[in-house]
């Protein structure tokens, strides 16, 4: 992937999205239940196949979660004393519920992409926990 492309979800994130019903068309897929990333010439919902897993970009996965689960993750520049850092947070049905700051809860993220991926992980975890309670 070159620097002009958006960051793709990880294999674990793609599996979790498939379990939550992600069925949007993507250019990429993991095939045969392995982390072998393939670029497809056709734009398809690869999750309809038992062994393949659709691989969206992180921003597309965040849009899917917002539209299906009414949960929104955000990334914004951090406070002025930490130049070029990012903070991330999550809202649920317009109510702010969680602040994320690097997974270790000590420092801000260096890139927007790292923060977006962490937001995606947190949203997936929240949704999975909520589904366990149903």
Secondary structure by P-SEA (a helix, b strand, c coil): ccccccccccaaaaaaaaaacccccccccccccccbbbbbcccccccccccbbbbbcaaaaaaaaaacccbbbbccccccccccbbbbbccccccccccccccccccccccaaaaaaaaaaaaaaaaaaaaaac
